[in-house]
Amino acid sequence: MYGLYDKEGILRFVDSDKDACIAYAELFELGSTNYCLMELENETKKSKG
């Protein structure tokens, strides 16, 4: 999973496809200096039931 954050640190978009995150930034005209793309941990926890 990837998270796209704006320059103020607000999470704007999450997707498993890195290119989709970049397309989102382009759609809203966020220049590469105005966002940060981070890979998020994809961790699932199972609980005993």
N, C-alpha and C positions, 0 to 999 in steps of 0.2 A: 504494500500500500504506500501511496505517496500523498503528502499533504502540501498544499500550496498556501503559503502565508504571505500576507501583504507586508509592506514596509513597517507597519505599526505592530506587527506580530499577531494579527488576527487570522485565524484559519479561514480561508476562503473556499477551498475545494479539496475533496479527498477522492482518490480513485486508485484502482490497482494498476492502471496504465499511465506511465510517465508522460506519454505523448498527449493523453487526454488532459492532463494538468496543464501542460504547455499550451494546448489549444484553448483552454479556458482563459489563461492569461492573455493570449492574443485576442480573444473575443472581446474581453473587457479592456483592451488596450493597456495592459500592465506591461511596462517595459521591463527588461531583464534586471534593471537596477531597482525596480519597485516591488519585487517579490522574491521569495526564497522557496525552493522546492526541496523538501526533505523526505527521505525514505522513512516510513513509520514501521515499527515492529508489528508483525502480524502474528500475535500470540493469542491462542485460544486456551482457556482453562476449563477442565472438566471437573465437575463436582461429584462427590459420591452421593448417591441418593437412596 
